[in-house]
Amino acid sequence: MSQLFGEGRIGGLQVENRIVVSPMCQYSAVEGTAQPWHLIHIGNLMMSGAGLVIMEATAVEDIGRGTLGCLGIYSDENERALAELVVTAKKLSTAKLGLQLTHAGRKAATRTIPDRWRGEPLPLDEGAWKPVAPSAICFDKHWQVPEELDEEGILRIIDAFACSAQRADRAGFDLIEIHGAHGYLIHNFLSPLSNRRSDKWGGSLENRMRFALEIVGAVRSVWPKEKAFGFRVNSTDWHPEGFSLDDAVIFAQALEQAGLDYVVMSAGNIAPGISIPPATPGHQVPFATSIKENTGLTAMAVGMIGRFEQAEAIIANDEADFVALARPMLDNPRWGIHAAAALGADIAYPPQYMRARPNNWLGFTYVHPEAKPPASTLQLDRPPSVAWDRPRDA
Ligand SMILES: Cc1cc2nc3c(=O)[nH]c(=O)nc-3n(C[C@H](O)[C@H](O)[C@H](O)COP(=O)(O)O)c2cc1C
């Protein structure tokens, strides 16, 4: 019996299986507002077979957007468009739908170039604004030097996270994830490489964690307990003077105390030029395992989990509670359905597409040569018996 397709729970949220679509920026919003592209993108992923889909990094204030095309949830118009998207997306499947909240910090105001590994600064004459950060240290040479946040600015952003969480709740999302990794504002505060403050927001690990924990506290007070609440943690800066895995474990314990339900363990991107071990399949899974061993939080693993058997083994061996997939889902938006066929699990399939269901046609072996459909379902001379099958000529 597949463990990957076993039911899971995150806080008060029941999830049909352990497969999660990881948040992926689409750089397709207009003034932070979702467009038809977002509905098509998310709608497609709602039919991927994943039990949970998490929408892209969504800014809590306009200057917290990474690019002019980044999604936001800071205006009534942003909220209205997302609420409409949620209603429609939820008609497509029973997958749960979450939203990632972010502030881009010193990496704000970059060009909208999704095909590049790392963005580049947006020129002032193309609409760039002044990024903010804990300290006036730029991300890279030729990038804008951010404005150092004062106390008032810090409190404004903490409040913006709570307001955006309330908007996300009203819009109907089942889960929110705070983005605390990848070199964005919260990570800027956590890492000694980007935080050189000497007040209560910088210096010791306790002080560097303060901004994140204040945000978590403010969001916890407005986000319903029956929904799920998580945090994308930077597991390590891969730098001897940076944020380490030991720091991440202490931080995760503090997040648990603050009432969080889950963490997803990512890493890197605090600054260019840091030597990072080559990414190999499942390279960040051990970070999630560390969290399982040291906290009571639900742990999600992400990063190069592309093979069905690999994902199954991570869950079956208790290395993580959920697996989050980004590129494999873009490449194959029926990844979960193909995984189910390969691992012998029976999951819902869009009725309109039923004739293409993996176990209903010979092409299945073409799609995934390594997959072994369960013998009991590979009966090609038998018409599909599921009630929602459509007439052949429909
Ligand atoms: C197109 C694209 C956009 C991404 N946008 C986000 C994002 O909005 N928030 C985030 O935390 N990670 C983002 N990521 C990182 C992924 O969520 C994921 O952590 C990373 O791609 C590793 O997983 P994978 O090997 O399954 O792709 C993005 C990745 C891709 C490919």
The ligand as an SDF file (V2000), in Angstrom:
LIG
                    3D

 31 33  0  0  0  0  0  0  0  0999 V2000
    9.3050   28.7610  -11.8680 C   0  0  0  0  0  0  0  0  0  0  0  0
    9.6540   28.6610  -10.4140 C   0  0  0  0  0  0  0  0  0  0  0  0
    9.1740   29.6320   -9.5260 C   0  0  0  0  0  0  0  0  0  0  0  0
    9.4420   29.5140   -8.1580 C   0  0  0  0  0  0  0  0  0  0  0  0
    8.8500   30.4080   -7.2870 N   0  0  0  0  0  0  0  0  0  0  0  0
    8.9220   30.1850   -5.9530 C   0  0  0  0  0  0  0  0  0  0  0  0
    8.1210   30.9050   -5.0440 C   0  0  0  0  0  0  0  0  0  0  0  0
    7.2680   31.7160   -5.4270 O   0  0  0  0  0  0  0  0  0  0  0  0
    8.2910   30.6720   -3.7260 N   0  0  0  0  0  0  0  0  0  0  0  0
    9.1780   29.7400   -3.2540 C   0  0  0  0  0  0  0  0  0  0  0  0
    9.3100   29.5660   -2.0470 O   0  0  0  0  0  0  0  0  0  0  0  0
    9.9200   29.0050   -4.1090 N   0  0  0  0  0  0  0  0  0  0  0  0
    9.7850   29.1790   -5.4290 C   0  0  0  0  0  0  0  0  0  0  0  0
   10.4650   28.3670   -6.2920 N   0  0  0  0  0  0  0  0  0  0  0  0
   11.2670   27.2640   -5.7400 C   0  0  0  0  0  0  0  0  0  0  0  0
   10.4240   25.9840   -5.6950 C   0  0  0  0  0  0  0  0  0  0  0  0
    9.2710   26.1160   -4.9160 O   0  0  0  0  0  0  0  0  0  0  0  0
   11.2680   24.7930   -5.2010 C   0  0  0  0  0  0  0  0  0  0  0  0
   11.6570   25.0110   -3.8650 O   0  0  0  0  0  0  0  0  0  0  0  0
   12.5070   24.5630   -6.0510 C   0  0  0  0  0  0  0  0  0  0  0  0
   12.2320   24.7190   -7.4390 O   0  0  0  0  0  0  0  0  0  0  0  0
   13.0830   23.1530   -5.8250 C   0  0  0  0  0  0  0  0  0  0  0  0
   12.1010   22.1780   -6.0840 O   0  0  0  0  0  0  0  0  0  0  0  0
   12.0420   21.3350   -7.4740 P   0  0  0  0  0  0  0  0  0  0  0  0
   13.3730   20.6270   -7.5890 O   0  0  0  0  0  0  0  0  0  0  0  0
   10.8990   20.3810   -7.2590 O   0  0  0  0  0  0  0  0  0  0  0  0
   11.8370   22.3020   -8.5790 O   0  0  0  0  0  0  0  0  0  0  0  0
   10.2460   28.4580   -7.6660 C   0  0  0  0  0  0  0  0  0  0  0  0
   10.7580   27.5300   -8.5630 C   0  0  0  0  0  0  0  0  0  0  0  0
   10.4540   27.6010   -9.9070 C   0  0  0  0  0  0  0  0  0  0  0  0
   10.9760   26.5300  -10.8330 C   0  0  0  0  0  0  0  0  0  0  0  0
  1  2  1  0
  2  3  1  0
  2 30  2  0
  3  4  2  0
  4  5  1  0
  4 28  1  0
  5  6  2  0
  6  7  1  0
  6 13  1  0
  7  8  2  0
  7  9  1  0
  9 10  1  0
 10 11  2  0
 10 12  1  0
 12 13  2  0
 13 14  1  0
 14 15  1  0
 14 28  1  0
 15 16  1  0
 16 17  1  0
 16 18  1  0
 18 19  1  0
 18 20  1  0
 20 21  1  0
 20 22  1  0
 22 23  1  0
 23 24  1  0
 24 25  2  0
 24 26  1  0
 24 27  1  0
 28 29  2  0
 29 30  1  0
 30 31  1  0
M  END
$$$$
